[in-house]
Amino acid sequence: MMENTLIDKLIDNARRAALNAYSVYSKFPVGAAFANKSGVIFTGCNVENISFGLTNCAERTAVFKSISEGNREIETLVVYTPTQKPTPPCGACRQVIAEFNKNARIICVCDSNQRIDTTLDKLFPVPDFTVNLRK
Ligand code: THU
C-alpha cells in the first residue's frame, strides 16, 4: 500500500502534466503520473495529431518516457482530467501498462471528488493473448 503523500504528489504531477497536453482537436487534456519504487516520478500528457489515429494518450506518453529513461517499474499510476467525472485509461493504454505491471494500481482523479481507485487486473483481466509469443 502506498503513502498518501506520494499519491498526492502523483496527483499534483498529473495535474501539471495535463497543462502540457497537446489536445487541440479533442480539447480534452489529460495528464498521467506514476512513480518507481525509489519514488522517481514520470509524467505524460496526451499528444494529438491532425492524423487522428496517431494521437498518443497521456498514460502511454508517461510509460514510453520512463522506459526510454531506463525505468520499467510502474506501481501506482494516476490519471487526471479537468472534468467532473474521472477518466479510466483506454484499452490501448491498459495493454501497454500491463506489459510492465499487470497489477498496477490505477487512480483516476478529476475536478470533483469522484475518483476511480482500482487495479489494472480489474480493468484488464485477460492480458495474456500473447501466450504463444512469450517465452
Ligand atoms: N486520452 C488520454 O490521454 N487518456 C485517456 O485515458 C483517455 C483519452 C486522450 C486521447 C485524446 O487525445 C483525448 O484524450 C480524447 O480522447
Boltz pocket constraint, residues with backbone or C-beta under 6 A from the ligand:
constraints:
  - pocket:
      binder: B
      contacts: [[A, 22], [A, 23], [A, 26], [A, 28], [A, 29], [A, 30], [A, 45], [A, 46], [A, 47], [A, 48], [A, 55], [A, 56], [A, 57], [A, 58], [A, 59], [A, 79], [A, 87], [A, 88], [A, 89], [A, 90], [A, 93]]
      max_distance: 6.0
